Amino acid sequence: MIRRELAKLGIAELDNITIDTVERYQGSQRDVIIYSFTIVHRYQLDFLTANCFEENGKIIDRKLNVALTRARKTNDYNGTHAHAFASTERSKHL
């Protein structure tokens, strides 16, 4: 859907944009990463935090770690603040 909307703009430089899942960026880097927390309902936070584990008493989120560490120059994160910081057991550690 994002690719289709970008193509409608007819801007050749946008052809160089890579759109993919966080998992596909593991092991690589990009100059700019835009990460969207695409949830509509609070219960979807469980899916976003499904890759969490505890190490030395701290919660570590593998997917979020990849998202935070792939950009060489800048990261941009967007989503709904109320959902991103909802009071669930896992989200307390975000």
N, C-alpha and C positions, 0 to 999 in steps of 0.2 A: 504494500500500500504506500509506503513512504517513497519507494523508488518511482512508482507510477506518478505520484504528486510532483516529485522533483523533475521528472521527464516533461511534464506539462509546462514547466517554466521555460524550457528551451534554452537553458544556459549550459554551454558545452563544458565549462569547468566543473559543473555538478556531476558529470559522468565519472569523475575521479573519486567520488565519495564512496566509501565502503559502508554498507549497512548490514549488520549481522548481530548474532547473539554474543553475550559476554564470553561464553565458553569458546567460541571460535577465535577470540582474540588472545586466548591464553598462549603464552610463548611468543607473542609478537607485540609491536608497539605502533602507535600512530602519533602524529603531531598533536591532533586534537581529538578528544573523545567526548561525545555527547551521550550521556547515560540517562535513560528515561525510566523512572519507577512507574511502570504502566500498570497500576492497580486501580480498580474502581471500588472494591469492597475491602474492608479491613481484613477479612479472613484470607485474602490473597497474600498477605504478608507471610503466612506460613510457607507458601511456595517460594517466595523470594529469599527466605531465610532457611530453606531446607538443607543448604550445604554448610550449616554451622556445626562446629564442634568445640569442645572445651579443651583448653591446654593451659596448664599452670594456673588454673582458676579463672581464666579469661575466655570469653566467647569469641571465636574466630569464624568469620563468614568468608569462605573461599571465593564465592562469586563476587562479593563486594570487594574483596582484596584485589581480584583481577581487574575489576572496573576502575579501582582507584589507582592502579599502578601501571596502566598501559599507555598513558598519554605522555609524550615527550615535552610538550609545551603547556597545554592547558586541558582541564576537565570542565565540563559543564553538566550539572545534574539538575534534572527537573522532575517534578511530581507534585502530588498533593501533600502539603505539610501535615495536615491533620491525619492522613493515613500513614505517612512515613514515620511519624512519631507517636503512633497509637500505643496505648498502654497494653501491650501483650508481653508475655514473658520474654520472647526473643527480641522484640524491638526495643526493650529497655537498654540493650547493649549497643544500639546503633549510634 
